[in-house]
Amino acid sequence: MTPPLRIALYQGPAGVPASAADSLAALDDAARRAAAGGAGLLVTAEMYLTGYAIGDAVADRAETADGPSAHRVREIAAAHRIAIAHGYPERAGDAVFNSVRLTGPDGAVLADYRKTHLFGDFEAAHFTAGDTAVVQADLGGLIVGLLICYDVEFPETVRAHALAGTDLLVVPTALMRPFEFVPQTLVPARAYESQLYVAYANRCGAEGEFHFTGLSCLAGPDGVVRARAGTGEDLVLADVDPALLAASREELPYLLDRRPELYGPLT
């Protein structure tokens, strides 16, 4: 049986960073603390490197997937022997994507995902939507999937991951007030109905017109929240237990009991 994986959810720093260098310095410190706490994976928020509310600066602050910040993240991961999922604006030709990269504990690139469901006028104006629904990687025997913020609010995206074998769904997030019900109610429900773990790492504090809720959490397949951050800067740790996941899937066979032949009108 695959051993449990301790994960760290990094909720912070609050506000828009002055530069990616500041975000990377904070990430280095968070990775050090997470690794000291026994974590094998550190998850940051959506648009971690630049901050979310940066308006028209999105294009200027975007970097390629293998740009200088990505190289620094790989160095941090390898130095602390911890996998890192970090959010950032990705430049790809003339397009900019709202992206997350999963880097392994040896600094190797494991997976890249581009947000498929854009939220609100700001995102629609500045980003191109991704077109790949399920992106996964193997991390120590666990199948880790990636989504970003609004993506997890669609049951279809989470169920697609469950059907593809995802064990742990990592969701960098920039959820603002007054939508606290998402981490409090919806995220645990998603974990329960699709029988997987959901790691939801949110921003906190004020950025321009947005005030982020915090409340980052790890929800298990039994619907129980294993860790919950507050509303300010925080670093919380909790374990993803493959044995509990297997037992929960056996007890609640939602995936086996589905009747896809009835669901055609949904698509």
ABEGO torsion letter per residue (X at the ends): XBBBBBBBBBBOBBEBBABAAAAAAAAAAAAAAAAAAGBABBBBBBGAAAEABAEAAAAAABBBAABAAAAAAAAAAAAAGBBBBBBBBBBBEABBBBBBBBBBAAGBBABBBBBABBBEAAAAAABBBBABABBBBBBGGBBBBBBBEAAAABAAAAAAAAAAGBABBBBBBBBBOAAAAAAAAAAAAAAAAAGBBBBBBBBBEBBEABBBAEGBBBBBAAGBBABBBBABBBBBBBBBBAAAAAAAAAABBAAAABBAAAAAAAX
